[in-house]
C-alpha cells in the first residue's frame, strides 16, 4: 500500500502484496488511518477532525481546516468510543476536549451537507422532484440516484425502485427536508442526474448512514437503499 499523507501514519501492506495494494490504493484515492481501529481507509469513509485553538475537537467535513487531521471512520459507535476513551487526546499527543455529544453534532452537520449537495443539483438543473417527473427520468435513463422520503408512502417508493432497477436509492431524509430543498412544503420522490454531484451525494449519504447508526438495505430486491 502506498504511503498515507503527512497528517497520518503510513499503511503497511502484507508481504508480497505491495503491487496489488498499491493499485487498489490508487483506485480508491487518498487514504488516512482511523485513530480508533488503526485501519487505513479511503478518505471518503472517514471523518476528519482538527483541534481548535481552544483545544476543542472540531469536525472538518470538507477537509479544509488548517492543522493536523485526526481521522475517525464514519461510524457512530467508533466515534463515541473515541470520545469516551479520550482517543483524540492520545492521537494529538496533547490535552484536548471532545464534546460528549460530538457524534450528534457531526451527524447533524453531515445531514446538512447532503441536503446542500441536493440543492446544488437542483439549481444546476440536475435534480427533479415529484413522482411523475422522477418516473419520466427513470424511463428515459436520466436518473443516477433516487431520493425517497423516509416518511413517504411505501408503495410509491417501491414502484419507483422497481422501475429504477439498480439505480441507488437514498432514503435518508424526511419529506419536509426534501421539500425545503425543492422549494415546496414536502417532496416524497426526487432524482439526481449522472455526474459529480450525484457521486458525491452517494459518498456523503454513506457517511451519514454510518454516523446515524443505521444499516443500508435493498428495496424490493433491486435498488440499493441507504436508509438513514
C-alpha positions as a LaTeX table, in Angstrom:
\begin{tabular}{lrrr}
\hline
Residue & $x$ (\AA) & $y$ (\AA) & $z$ (\AA) \\
\hline
Unk1 & 0.00 & 0.00 & 0.00 \\
Unk2 & 1.27 & 3.42 & $-0.79$ \\
Unk3 & 2.15 & 5.82 & 1.96 \\
Unk4 & $-0.57$ & 7.89 & 3.56 \\
Unk5 & $-0.44$ & 11.68 & 3.66 \\
Unk6 & 1.67 & 13.52 & 6.26 \\
Unk7 & $-1.14$ & 14.00 & 8.81 \\
Unk8 & $-1.48$ & 10.27 & 9.44 \\
Unk9 & 0.68 & 7.18 & 9.63 \\
Unk10 & 1.59 & 5.18 & 6.54 \\
Unk11 & $-0.27$ & 1.95 & 5.90 \\
Unk12 & 1.56 & $-1.35$ & 5.72 \\
Unk13 & 0.85 & $-3.90$ & 3.00 \\
Unk14 & 1.34 & $-7.63$ & 3.64 \\
Unk15 & 4.49 & $-9.21$ & 2.24 \\
Unk16 & 4.13 & $-9.93$ & $-1.47$ \\
Unk17 & 1.02 & $-7.78$ & $-1.78$ \\
Unk18 & 2.61 & $-4.38$ & $-2.30$ \\
Unk19 & 1.81 & $-4.21$ & $-6.01$ \\
Unk20 & $-1.84$ & $-5.18$ & $-5.65$ \\
Unk21 & $-2.28$ & $-2.93$ & $-2.63$ \\
Unk22 & $-0.72$ & $-0.01$ & $-4.47$ \\
Unk23 & $-3.04$ & $-0.47$ & $-7.42$ \\
Unk24 & $-6.06$ & $-0.67$ & $-5.12$ \\
Unk25 & $-4.98$ & 2.42 & $-3.21$ \\
Unk26 & $-4.54$ & 4.40 & $-6.41$ \\
Unk27 & $-8.04$ & 3.44 & $-7.50$ \\
Unk28 & $-9.56$ & 4.33 & $-4.13$ \\
Unk29 & $-7.86$ & 7.71 & $-3.89$ \\
Unk30 & $-6.15$ & 9.29 & $-0.85$ \\
Unk31 & $-6.22$ & 7.29 & 2.36 \\
Unk32 & $-5.94$ & 8.03 & 6.07 \\
Unk33 & $-5.69$ & 5.97 & 9.25 \\
Unk34 & $-8.61$ & 5.79 & 11.67 \\
Unk35 & $-7.40$ & 6.67 & 15.19 \\
Unk36 & $-9.81$ & 4.11 & 16.69 \\
Unk37 & $-9.41$ & 0.98 & 14.56 \\
Unk38 & $-5.94$ & 1.87 & 13.17 \\
Unk39 & $-7.18$ & 0.76 & 9.76 \\
Unk40 & $-6.09$ & 2.71 & 6.67 \\
Unk41 & $-9.17$ & 3.59 & 4.63 \\
Unk42 & $-10.17$ & 5.91 & 1.76 \\
Unk43 & $-10.84$ & 9.44 & 2.96 \\
Unk44 & $-14.46$ & 9.12 & 1.81 \\
Unk45 & $-15.02$ & 6.51 & 4.54 \\
Unk46 & $-13.64$ & 8.72 & 7.31 \\
Unk47 & $-14.40$ & 11.97 & 9.12 \\
Unk48 & $-11.61$ & 14.49 & 9.63 \\
Unk49 & $-11.25$ & 16.39 & 12.89 \\
Unk50 & $-8.82$ & 19.10 & 13.93 \\
Unk51 & $-8.02$ & 20.65 & 17.29 \\
Unk52 & $-9.23$ & 24.24 & 17.54 \\
Unk53 & $-7.02$ & 26.89 & 19.19 \\
Unk54 & $-9.03$ & 26.49 & 22.42 \\
Unk55 & $-8.26$ & 22.76 & 22.49 \\
Unk56 & $-11.69$ & 21.59 & 21.34 \\
Unk57 & $-12.05$ & 18.76 & 18.84 \\
Unk58 & $-13.73$ & 20.23 & 15.76 \\
Unk59 & $-15.22$ & 18.26 & 12.83 \\
Unk60 & $-13.89$ & 19.23 & 9.40 \\
Unk61 & $-16.24$ & 17.51 & 6.97 \\
Unk62 & $-14.92$ & 19.46 & 3.99 \\
Unk63 & $-11.30$ & 18.69 & 4.87 \\
Unk64 & $-10.29$ & 22.33 & 4.57 \\
Unk65 & $-9.41$ & 23.48 & 8.10 \\
Unk66 & $-5.74$ & 24.04 & 8.90 \\
Unk67 & $-3.95$ & 21.77 & 11.32 \\
Unk68 & $-3.10$ & 18.11 & 11.69 \\
Unk69 & $-6.02$ & 15.89 & 10.80 \\
Unk70 & $-7.37$ & 13.32 & 13.24 \\
Unk71 & $-9.42$ & 10.79 & 11.29 \\
Unk72 & $-12.22$ & 8.53 & 12.54 \\
Unk73 & $-14.23$ & 6.05 & 10.49 \\
Unk74 & $-17.71$ & 7.31 & 9.63 \\
Unk75 & $-19.26$ & 5.04 & 12.24 \\
Unk76 & $-21.24$ & 6.32 & 15.21 \\
Unk77 & $-20.07$ & 3.56 & 17.53 \\
Unk78 & $-16.41$ & 4.24 & 16.77 \\
Unk79 & $-16.82$ & 7.99 & 17.12 \\
Unk80 & $-18.50$ & 7.58 & 20.51 \\
Unk81 & $-15.65$ & 5.28 & 21.56 \\
Unk82 & $-13.10$ & 7.88 & 20.51 \\
Unk83 & $-14.81$ & 10.45 & 22.74 \\
Unk84 & $-15.35$ & 8.14 & 25.70 \\
Unk85 & $-11.79$ & 6.76 & 25.72 \\
Unk86 & $-10.11$ & 10.11 & 25.05 \\
Unk87 & $-8.57$ & 8.83 & 21.82 \\
Unk88 & $-8.40$ & 12.30 & 20.27 \\
Unk89 & $-6.02$ & 13.46 & 23.01 \\
Unk90 & $-3.85$ & 10.39 & 22.55 \\
Unk91 & $-3.72$ & 10.85 & 18.79 \\
Unk92 & $-2.96$ & 14.56 & 19.10 \\
Unk93 & $-0.47$ & 13.92 & 21.91 \\
Unk94 & $-1.92$ & 16.92 & 23.67 \\
Unk95 & $-4.72$ & 17.70 & 26.12 \\
Unk96 & $-7.85$ & 18.25 & 24.01 \\
Unk97 & $-11.58$ & 18.32 & 24.74 \\
Unk98 & $-14.11$ & 16.28 & 22.77 \\
Unk99 & $-17.76$ & 17.22 & 23.48 \\
Unk100 & $-19.85$ & 14.35 & 24.80 \\
Unk101 & $-22.42$ & 14.94 & 22.04 \\
Unk102 & $-19.81$ & 15.06 & 19.26 \\
Unk103 & $-21.44$ & 12.19 & 17.35 \\
Unk104 & $-24.79$ & 14.00 & 17.27 \\
Unk105 & $-23.15$ & 17.23 & 16.14 \\
Unk106 & $-21.27$ & 15.52 & 13.33 \\
Unk107 & $-24.37$ & 13.65 & 12.15 \\
Unk108 & $-26.34$ & 16.92 & 12.01 \\
Unk109 & $-23.58$ & 18.61 & 10.04 \\
Unk110 & $-23.34$ & 15.67 & 7.67 \\
Unk111 & $-27.12$ & 15.72 & 7.10 \\
Unk112 & $-26.95$ & 19.41 & 6.16 \\
Unk113 & $-24.02$ & 18.67 & 3.87 \\
Unk114 & $-26.05$ & 16.06 & 1.97 \\
Unk115 & $-29.05$ & 18.37 & 1.63 \\
Unk116 & $-26.74$ & 21.12 & 0.37 \\
Unk117 & $-25.49$ & 18.84 & $-2.40$ \\
Unk118 & $-29.07$ & 18.07 & $-3.43$ \\
Unk119 & $-29.74$ & 21.81 & $-3.51$ \\
Unk120 & $-26.73$ & 22.38 & $-5.74$ \\
Unk121 & $-28.00$ & 19.70 & $-8.11$ \\
Unk122 & $-31.46$ & 21.30 & $-8.21$ \\
Unk123 & $-30.05$ & 24.75 & $-9.00$ \\
Unk124 & $-27.87$ & 23.23 & $-11.73$ \\
Unk125 & $-30.88$ & 21.57 & $-13.35$ \\
Unk126 & $-29.57$ & 18.14 & $-12.34$ \\
Unk127 & $-32.40$ & 17.18 & $-9.99$ \\
Unk128 & $-36.18$ & 16.89 & $-10.17$ \\
Unk129 & $-38.89$ & 16.21 & $-7.59$ \\
Unk130 & $-42.34$ & 14.67 & $-7.86$ \\
Unk131 & $-43.49$ & 11.16 & $-8.71$ \\
Unk132 & $-44.26$ & 11.79 & $-12.39$ \\
Unk133 & $-41.06$ & 13.72 & $-13.08$ \\
Unk134 & $-38.96$ & 11.09 & $-11.38$ \\
Unk135 & $-40.71$ & 8.32 & $-13.27$ \\
Unk136 & $-40.08$ & 10.14 & $-16.57$ \\
Unk137 & $-36.38$ & 10.45 & $-15.73$ \\
Unk138 & $-36.17$ & 6.77 & $-14.88$ \\
Unk139 & $-37.89$ & 5.73 & $-18.09$ \\
Unk140 & $-35.51$ & 7.95 & $-20.07$ \\
Unk141 & $-32.46$ & 6.62 & $-18.24$ \\
Unk142 & $-31.65$ & 10.06 & $-16.85$ \\
Unk143 & $-31.61$ & 9.21 & $-13.13$ \\
Unk144 & $-28.40$ & 8.22 & $-11.35$ \\
Unk145 & $-29.75$ & 8.46 & $-7.78$ \\
Unk146 & $-33.27$ & 8.16 & $-6.40$ \\
Unk147 & $-34.28$ & 10.09 & $-3.30$ \\
Unk148 & $-37.17$ & 8.64 & $-1.32$ \\
Unk149 & $-38.56$ & 10.40 & 1.75 \\
Unk150 & $-38.25$ & 8.01 & 4.67 \\
Unk151 & $-41.72$ & 9.02 & 5.87 \\
Unk152 & $-43.32$ & 8.72 & 2.42 \\
Unk153 & $-45.74$ & 6.04 & 1.29 \\
Unk154 & $-44.02$ & 2.69 & 0.79 \\
Unk155 & $-45.99$ & 1.76 & $-2.32$ \\
Unk156 & $-44.88$ & 4.79 & $-4.33$ \\
Unk157 & $-41.29$ & 4.28 & $-3.30$ \\
Unk158 & $-41.48$ & 0.61 & $-4.23$ \\
Unk159 & $-42.87$ & 1.40 & $-7.70$ \\
Unk160 & $-40.04$ & 3.79 & $-8.50$ \\
Unk161 & $-37.42$ & 1.45 & $-7.01$ \\
Unk162 & $-38.63$ & $-1.36$ & $-9.27$ \\
Unk163 & $-38.61$ & 0.93 & $-12.29$ \\
Unk164 & $-35.12$ & 2.14 & $-11.39$ \\
Unk165 & $-33.64$ & $-1.33$ & $-11.21$ \\
Unk166 & $-30.06$ & $-0.86$ & $-9.99$ \\
Unk167 & $-30.32$ & 2.91 & $-9.50$ \\
Unk168 & $-29.24$ & 3.58 & $-5.88$ \\
Unk169 & $-31.99$ & 4.79 & $-3.54$ \\
Unk170 & $-31.13$ & 7.20 & $-0.72$ \\
Unk171 & $-33.88$ & 7.16 & 1.90 \\
Unk172 & $-32.08$ & 9.39 & 4.37 \\
Unk173 & $-34.37$ & 12.41 & 4.63 \\
Unk174 & $-37.91$ & 13.32 & 5.54 \\
Unk175 & $-40.41$ & 14.68 & 3.04 \\
Unk176 & $-40.15$ & 18.07 & 4.73 \\
Unk177 & $-36.35$ & 18.10 & 4.43 \\
Unk178 & $-36.50$ & 17.26 & 0.73 \\
Unk179 & $-39.31$ & 19.74 & 0.24 \\
Unk180 & $-37.18$ & 22.50 & 1.72 \\
Unk181 & $-34.51$ & 21.80 & $-0.89$ \\
Unk182 & $-37.01$ & 21.93 & $-3.77$ \\
Unk183 & $-38.89$ & 24.99 & $-2.54$ \\
Unk184 & $-42.10$ & 23.26 & $-1.51$ \\
Unk185 & $-43.69$ & 22.01 & 1.70 \\
Unk186 & $-42.85$ & 18.38 & 1.06 \\
Unk187 & $-41.16$ & 16.25 & $-1.60$ \\
Unk188 & $-41.54$ & 12.49 & $-1.33$ \\
Unk189 & $-39.73$ & 11.48 & $-4.51$ \\
Unk190 & $-36.72$ & 13.08 & $-6.23$ \\
Unk191 & $-33.89$ & 12.09 & $-8.54$ \\
Unk192 & $-30.42$ & 13.31 & $-9.45$ \\
Unk193 & $-28.83$ & 13.14 & $-12.88$ \\
Unk194 & $-25.49$ & 11.40 & $-13.51$ \\
Unk195 & $-22.42$ & 13.45 & $-12.69$ \\
Unk196 & $-20.15$ & 14.62 & $-9.94$ \\
Unk197 & $-22.90$ & 15.83 & $-7.62$ \\
Unk198 & $-24.74$ & 12.51 & $-7.64$ \\
Unk199 & $-21.49$ & 10.62 & $-6.99$ \\
Unk200 & $-20.63$ & 12.96 & $-4.13$ \\
Unk201 & $-24.09$ & 12.57 & $-2.66$ \\
Unk202 & $-23.77$ & 8.78 & $-2.59$ \\
Unk203 & $-20.45$ & 9.07 & $-0.75$ \\
Unk204 & $-21.79$ & 11.62 & 1.73 \\
Unk205 & $-25.03$ & 9.66 & 2.28 \\
Unk206 & $-22.98$ & 6.56 & 3.08 \\
Unk207 & $-21.08$ & 8.53 & 5.71 \\
Unk208 & $-24.36$ & 9.86 & 7.11 \\
Unk209 & $-25.67$ & 6.31 & 7.34 \\
Unk210 & $-22.71$ & 5.27 & 9.47 \\
Unk211 & $-22.98$ & 8.34 & 11.67 \\
Unk212 & $-26.65$ & 7.74 & 12.44 \\
Unk213 & $-26.12$ & 4.09 & 13.31 \\
Unk214 & $-28.45$ & 2.62 & 10.71 \\
Unk215 & $-27.98$ & $-0.13$ & 8.15 \\
Unk216 & $-28.39$ & 0.10 & 4.40 \\
Unk217 & $-30.83$ & $-2.28$ & 2.77 \\
Unk218 & $-32.22$ & $-3.12$ & $-0.65$ \\
Unk219 & $-35.69$ & $-2.14$ & $-1.69$ \\
Unk220 & $-37.69$ & $-4.83$ & $-3.46$ \\
Unk221 & $-34.52$ & $-6.81$ & $-4.08$ \\
Unk222 & $-33.36$ & $-4.43$ & $-6.77$ \\
Unk223 & $-32.37$ & $-0.89$ & $-5.92$ \\
Unk224 & $-29.80$ & $-0.34$ & $-3.21$ \\
Unk225 & $-31.16$ & 1.89 & $-0.47$ \\
Unk226 & $-29.43$ & 3.97 & 2.13 \\
Unk227 & $-31.99$ & 4.12 & 4.91 \\
Unk228 & $-30.84$ & 6.80 & 7.35 \\
\hline
\end{tabular}
